[in-house]
């Protein structure tokens, strides 16, 4: 495997395919606050996200609930972002689905804050799904895939402005790399995100399809990336995001064996036996206005 060539392969994958699912269609249901906020600028700072946060949870003492119990709980909206930058002439129709322009992203986050959404992290979600532990009103989770630099330079400061935290799923082949079209976060930047209270999760070594793993793939795509991320952050990796959102039931025991607690997909359905390892997300499309994003959240979750 040519490791010097892989970042460019990864960039091409991200630009043309992103993750698996197409954006969800917008829904008709919404609220007046969200609609109004979606059409305002992102200059003012909302404070609603800072006034009500989920309490810290000791997840080490939580017993995993049965699948039926977990599936019965109302799903928490989880957004999946990739690149946050302005569109360029080279960006194709499919690529734009995974690239949210900067002002649009800022408007989306402001809309969510103005609408009363509160960000949560995996510990809170894990406690809620297994025990029914309370969450703040209108909980939402922000996730980012693939290690793109703009997640650190644009997305993280925007979220911080509203008191929001996020989960960053890191593809380790790209750490510190500068590609022809995409630059990637450095080890120091990943560590900073973790130190500031965000969560770092695994997104494999080079985005290889999880459904095709066999033999050495488990070491290359799971073990080595996990070790590297734990060395960078000083924290145990417990969350995983499937490349392209694709998963198979046969691979879930391999994740459990390695200490992962939850895995995030992009599919419409969760596995009926292992819902913690098929947690649903929706891609926040680059074509969506704040209003459309809100409609999609209401419809999808």
C-alpha positions as CSV (number, residue, x, y, z in Angstrom):
1,X,0.0,0.0,0.0
2,X,1.5,3.3,-1.1
3,X,1.0,5.5,2.0
4,X,2.1,8.7,0.2
5,X,-0.6,8.2,-2.4
6,X,-3.4,7.3,0.1
7,X,-4.2,10.9,1.2
8,X,-5.0,11.8,-2.4
9,X,-7.2,8.7,-2.7
10,X,-8.9,9.6,0.5
11,X,-9.5,13.2,-0.7
12,X,-11.0,11.9,-3.9
13,X,-13.3,9.6,-1.9
14,X,-14.4,12.5,0.3
15,X,-15.0,14.9,-2.6
16,X,-17.0,12.5,-4.8
17,X,-18.7,10.2,-2.4
18,X,-18.4,11.5,1.2
19,X,-20.3,8.9,3.2
20,X,-22.9,6.5,1.9
21,X,-26.3,8.1,2.3
22,X,-27.7,10.8,0.1
23,X,-29.2,13.7,2.0
24,X,-32.6,13.2,3.5
25,X,-35.5,15.0,1.9
26,X,-36.9,18.0,3.8
27,X,-40.0,17.7,5.9
28,X,-43.0,20.0,6.1
29,X,-43.1,20.2,9.9
30,X,-41.1,23.0,11.5
31,X,-41.4,25.8,14.1
32,X,-41.6,29.6,13.6
33,X,-38.5,30.2,15.7
34,X,-36.4,27.9,13.4
35,X,-37.8,29.5,10.3
36,X,-37.1,33.0,11.4
37,X,-33.6,32.1,12.6
38,X,-32.8,30.4,9.4
39,X,-33.1,33.7,7.5
40,X,-31.0,35.9,9.8
41,X,-27.3,36.5,9.8
42,X,-24.9,34.6,12.1
43,X,-23.5,37.7,13.7
44,X,-25.2,37.6,17.1
45,X,-24.4,34.9,19.7
46,X,-27.3,32.9,21.1
47,X,-27.0,31.8,24.7
48,X,-29.7,29.1,24.9
49,X,-27.2,26.3,24.3
50,X,-25.2,27.4,27.3
51,X,-28.0,27.5,29.8
52,X,-28.9,23.8,29.8
53,X,-26.3,21.1,29.4
54,X,-26.4,17.4,30.0
55,X,-24.7,16.5,33.3
56,X,-21.5,14.6,33.4
57,X,-22.1,10.8,33.4
58,X,-19.9,8.0,34.8
59,X,-20.5,5.5,31.9
60,X,-18.2,2.9,33.4
61,X,-21.0,1.8,35.7
62,X,-23.7,1.6,33.1
63,X,-25.0,-1.9,32.2
64,X,-25.9,-2.2,28.5
65,X,-29.7,-2.5,28.1
66,X,-31.4,-5.1,25.8
67,X,-31.9,-4.1,22.2
68,X,-35.7,-3.8,22.6
69,X,-35.2,-1.2,25.3
70,X,-32.7,0.8,23.3
71,X,-34.8,0.7,20.1
72,X,-37.9,1.9,22.0
73,X,-36.2,5.2,23.1
74,X,-36.8,8.3,20.9
75,X,-33.8,8.8,18.7
76,X,-31.6,11.9,19.2
77,X,-30.9,14.0,16.1
78,X,-27.3,13.4,15.0
79,X,-25.8,15.5,12.2
80,X,-22.9,14.4,10.0
81,X,-20.7,17.1,8.4
82,X,-17.7,16.7,6.1
83,X,-16.2,19.9,4.6
84,X,-17.1,23.4,5.7
85,X,-15.9,25.7,3.0
86,X,-17.2,27.7,0.1
87,X,-17.9,25.9,-3.1
88,X,-15.2,26.1,-5.9
89,X,-15.7,25.7,-9.7
90,X,-14.2,22.2,-9.6
91,X,-16.8,20.9,-7.1
92,X,-19.3,18.7,-8.8
93,X,-23.0,18.2,-8.1
94,X,-22.3,15.2,-5.9
95,X,-19.4,16.8,-4.1
96,X,-21.4,19.8,-3.1
97,X,-23.7,17.6,-1.1
98,X,-20.9,17.1,1.3
99,X,-19.5,20.6,1.3
100,X,-21.4,23.2,3.5
101,X,-20.4,26.7,2.7
102,X,-19.1,28.8,5.5
103,X,-21.9,31.3,6.0
104,X,-24.5,28.6,5.5
105,X,-22.9,26.5,8.3
106,X,-22.8,29.5,10.6
107,X,-26.5,30.2,9.8
108,X,-27.4,26.6,10.5
109,X,-25.7,26.6,13.9
110,X,-27.3,29.9,14.8
111,X,-30.7,28.5,13.8
112,X,-30.2,25.5,16.1
113,X,-29.1,27.7,19.0
114,X,-32.0,30.1,18.5
115,X,-34.4,27.2,18.3
116,X,-33.3,25.9,21.7
117,X,-31.2,22.9,20.7
118,X,-28.5,21.7,23.2
119,X,-25.5,19.7,22.0
120,X,-24.7,16.4,23.7
121,X,-21.8,14.0,23.5
122,X,-21.5,10.2,23.3
123,X,-21.4,9.7,27.1
124,X,-24.8,11.4,27.5
125,X,-26.2,9.5,24.5
126,X,-24.9,6.2,25.8
127,X,-26.4,6.8,29.3
128,X,-29.7,7.8,27.8
129,X,-30.0,4.8,25.5
130,X,-29.1,2.3,28.1
131,X,-30.7,3.8,31.3
132,X,-33.1,6.5,30.1
133,X,-30.8,9.1,31.8
134,X,-32.3,12.6,31.2
135,X,-31.0,14.8,28.4
136,X,-31.3,18.5,28.0
137,X,-34.3,19.7,26.1
138,X,-34.0,19.4,22.3
139,X,-30.7,17.5,22.3
140,X,-28.6,17.2,19.2
141,X,-25.2,15.8,18.4
142,X,-22.8,17.3,15.9
143,X,-20.3,14.9,14.2
144,X,-17.6,15.5,11.6
145,X,-15.9,12.9,9.5
146,X,-12.6,12.7,7.7
147,X,-10.2,15.1,9.6
148,X,-10.6,18.1,7.2
149,X,-8.7,21.2,8.3
150,X,-11.8,23.4,8.0
151,X,-13.5,21.5,10.8
152,X,-10.8,22.9,13.1
153,X,-10.5,26.4,11.6
154,X,-14.2,27.1,10.8
155,X,-16.6,24.6,12.4
156,X,-15.1,24.3,15.9
157,X,-14.9,28.1,16.5
158,X,-18.5,28.5,15.3
159,X,-19.8,25.8,17.6
160,X,-17.8,27.1,20.5
161,X,-19.4,30.5,20.0
162,X,-22.8,28.9,20.9
163,X,-21.4,26.7,23.7
164,X,-21.7,23.6,21.5
165,X,-19.3,20.5,21.5
166,X,-18.9,18.0,18.8
167,X,-17.5,14.6,17.9
168,X,-14.7,14.4,15.3
169,X,-14.2,11.1,13.6
170,X,-10.6,10.9,12.5
171,X,-9.2,9.1,9.5
172,X,-5.6,8.6,10.6
173,X,-3.9,8.3,7.2
174,X,-4.6,12.0,6.6
175,X,-3.4,13.5,9.9
176,X,-1.1,16.4,9.1
177,X,-1.2,15.9,5.4
178,X,-1.7,18.7,2.8
179,X,-3.5,17.4,-0.3
180,X,-4.0,19.0,-3.7
181,X,-7.5,20.1,-2.8
182,X,-7.9,19.3,0.9
183,X,-5.7,20.0,4.0
184,X,-6.1,17.9,7.1
185,X,-5.8,18.5,10.8
186,X,-2.5,18.0,12.6
187,X,-2.0,15.9,15.8
188,X,-1.8,19.1,17.8
189,X,-5.1,20.4,16.5
190,X,-6.8,17.0,17.2
191,X,-5.4,17.1,20.7
192,X,-6.6,20.7,21.2
193,X,-10.2,19.7,20.2
194,X,-10.1,16.8,22.7
195,X,-8.7,19.0,25.5
196,X,-11.4,21.6,24.9
197,X,-14.1,19.0,25.7
198,X,-14.9,17.6,22.3
199,X,-14.8,13.9,21.6
200,X,-12.4,12.2,19.2
201,X,-13.6,9.0,17.5
202,X,-12.1,6.5,15.1
203,X,-12.9,6.6,11.3
204,X,-10.4,3.9,10.3
205,X,-7.0,4.3,8.6
206,X,-7.9,5.2,5.1
207,X,-11.7,5.0,4.8
208,X,-11.8,1.4,3.5
209,X,-15.3,-0.1,3.3
210,X,-16.0,-1.8,6.7
211,X,-18.0,-4.5,5.0
212,X,-14.9,-5.8,3.1
213,X,-12.6,-6.2,6.1
214,X,-10.8,-9.5,6.5
215,X,-7.5,-10.8,7.9
216,X,-5.0,-7.9,8.4
217,X,-7.7,-5.3,7.8
218,X,-8.8,-5.4,11.4
219,X,-5.3,-4.5,12.6
220,X,-4.7,-1.9,9.9
221,X,-8.1,-0.2,10.0
222,X,-9.0,-0.5,13.7
223,X,-6.1,-1.5,15.9
224,X,-3.4,0.8,14.6
225,X,-5.7,3.9,14.2
226,X,-7.1,3.4,17.7
227,X,-3.6,3.2,19.2
228,X,-2.5,6.4,17.3
229,X,-5.6,8.4,18.4
230,X,-5.2,7.3,22.0
231,X,-1.6,8.4,21.9
232,X,-2.6,11.8,20.6
233,X,-5.5,12.5,22.9
234,X,-4.4,10.4,26.0
235,X,-8.0,9.1,26.0
236,X,-9.5,5.7,25.2
237,X,-11.3,5.5,21.8
238,X,-14.9,4.3,22.4
239,X,-16.7,5.6,19.4
240,X,-16.4,4.6,15.7
241,X,-17.9,5.8,12.5
242,X,-18.3,3.5,9.5
243,X,-16.7,4.7,6.2
244,X,-19.5,5.6,3.7
245,X,-21.9,4.7,6.6
246,X,-21.7,1.0,5.5
247,X,-21.7,-1.8,8.1
248,X,-22.4,-5.5,8.5
249,X,-23.5,-7.5,11.5
250,X,-20.5,-9.8,11.1
251,X,-18.1,-7.0,11.9
252,X,-19.8,-5.7,15.1
253,X,-18.2,-8.3,17.4
254,X,-14.8,-7.1,16.2
255,X,-15.7,-3.6,17.4
256,X,-16.9,-4.8,20.7
257,X,-13.8,-6.9,21.2
258,X,-11.8,-3.7,20.8
259,X,-13.7,-1.8,23.5
260,X,-15.9,0.4,21.3
261,X,-19.2,1.2,22.9
262,X,-21.1,2.7,20.0
263,X,-20.7,2.9,16.2
264,X,-22.3,5.5,13.9
265,X,-23.8,4.7,10.5
266,X,-25.8,6.7,8.0
267,X,-28.5,4.1,7.3
268,X,-32.2,4.6,7.7
269,X,-32.6,1.5,9.9
270,X,-30.7,0.3,12.9
271,X,-29.7,-3.3,13.5
272,X,-32.4,-5.0,15.6
273,X,-29.8,-6.9,17.7
274,X,-27.1,-4.2,18.1
275,X,-28.6,-0.8,17.9
276,X,-25.7,0.8,19.8
277,X,-23.5,-0.2,16.9
278,X,-25.8,1.2,14.2
279,X,-26.6,4.7,15.6
280,X,-28.2,6.8,12.9
281,X,-27.0,10.1,11.6
282,X,-28.0,12.3,8.7
283,X,-25.7,14.1,6.4
284,X,-26.1,17.9,6.6
285,X,-26.2,18.6,2.9
286,X,-24.4,21.6,1.3
287,X,-27.6,22.3,-0.6
288,X,-29.7,22.7,2.6
289,X,-30.6,26.1,4.0
290,X,-31.1,26.4,7.8
291,X,-34.8,26.0,7.2
292,X,-34.4,22.8,5.2
293,X,-31.9,21.4,7.8
294,X,-34.5,21.9,10.5
295,X,-37.2,20.3,8.5
296,X,-34.9,17.3,7.9
297,X,-34.2,16.9,11.6
298,X,-37.9,16.9,12.4
299,X,-38.7,14.4,9.7
300,X,-35.7,12.1,10.2
301,X,-35.8,11.8,14.0
